[in-house]
Amino acid sequence: MRDAAPEIWFINLQRARERRALMEVQAESHGIALNRFAAVEAAEIDEATFRRLSRQWERPMTRPEVAAFLSHRALWEKAAERPEGLIVLEDDTVFSAHFAEAAGKAAASGAELVNLESFGRRKFFRCGGTETLGRFRLVDVVRDKAGAGAYWLSQRGARLLLDRADSHAAPADAFIFGVCRPRVAQIEPAVTMQVHLLVARGFDVGLTTQTSIQIARKHLPLVPGNLGYIARRLGTQMRLGLVQARRLADAEFRPALFDEAAFRAVLPISREALDARLAAYAAEDQSAS
């Protein structure tokens, strides 16, 4: 067991006030302390840095994707300094009723990274790789596919990511689960889900959000300038093929378990509380001007 509980940080653009309110209202309701990290602004990335990082994945990355990667990387640097690691959240994360309890359980695990969220997509779990922790269980992940909205990162896991980030870049979830591939566990039932995914399931969250960070994968024409992207994509497909073969032996392909009642118990988030928080931000702006 670790002596100190991990800090919890959320990534938030300065202009995304409603998302900030979402996180801070939830934190107050759940009795937890959150730290805000001012997200890297896409427009502030210099052209040389953007050109260098945007060309290192399986397709050209957008400026918002590079900015999100750099924001996550900044928090990996914090996690690398802390023996207890760090919990990283994106600012459209909704907590279940059991989030605070699960956060402590994740930090007591032996994994390098523990995914706290359900992204609604299937992933590869190792059969038999399960540890029971009270109401939760930690399941070893053979290969995750998407979602970097809520995770605990160990000090060792952070150092692994940073070592790889010296020479590689990708959208944050693709970098974690595809490029670097630390030892990952999933907490079940998942204790967070992003707003738009809950809304799609029919939940009344109390607000709606949209995401424009990722774009749909497009077919790249077979021309000399695209050969590096295509080669990296083929390498990923070959590795996924090997993981698919493990379904015949020690892996299962399914979504993370999701406890609907644990989310319905805390939703919708109070619109009155959100509006009060937004009014407080406006008052702070006026007093600072």
C-alpha positions, 0 to 999 in steps of 0.5 A: 500500500502507498503512504499517500493518496494520489492527487487528481488533476483535470485538463481544461482549456481556459475558455471551457468554463462550463466543463470546468464547472462540471468538474468542480461541482462534481468534486464538491459533491463527492468530497474530493480535491481536484487540481486544474491543469490549464490545457495547452492551446492548439493555437499556441503550439509553434509551427516547428513543434507542430510539424515535428509531432504531427507526423509521428503517428499513423496519419497526420495529427490535428493541432487539437490532437497535438495540444491534447497530447502535450497536455497529458504529457505535462501531467505525466511529468508530474506523475513521474515525480510522485511515488503515489502516481497521479490521476489524470482526467479530461474535463468531460468526465462524469463520476459514478457514485463510487469514484472516490473509493475506486480512485484509492483502490487504483492507486494501491494496485501493482499496475503501471496504469489503471483505466477508470472509465468505460469508453463503451468499446470492447477491449482485450482482457486477460482471462483469469487476470483479476484481483478483487478489491471490495466492490471492485475488481482489477482486470489485466488488459491485454490491449486497450483500444480507446479512451484517455478520459480517466486513468491513474498513472504510476510513477513507473508508468509515467516514466515509461510514457515519457521515455517513449514521448522523447521520440514518438507522438500520437493522440493521447489514448493511441500513444498510451495504449498503442505506442507505449503499451504500459502494463494496464488494468481496468477497474470494474465496474468502471467509475467514469464515463464521458458526458456525450457517451452517457447522453447517448445511453439515455442519461440526463447528465445536466449538460451536453458536450461535444468533442472535436479533438479526434477526426475520423481515420481517412484512407491515405493515398499510396504516395511517397510522402505517406509511406511512413504513416502507412508503415506504422499503421501496418505495424499496428495491424500486425500487433492487433492480429497477434492479440486477436489470436490470443482470444483462442487462448487467454484473452476475451474481447468485451466492454468494461463492466458498467454499473448503470445504477451508480451513475443514476444515483448522482445524475443529473448534475445540478444545473443550479450548482453549475450556473452558480459556479459559472457566475463565480468565474465571471465575478473573478474576471471582473475583480481581476480586470 
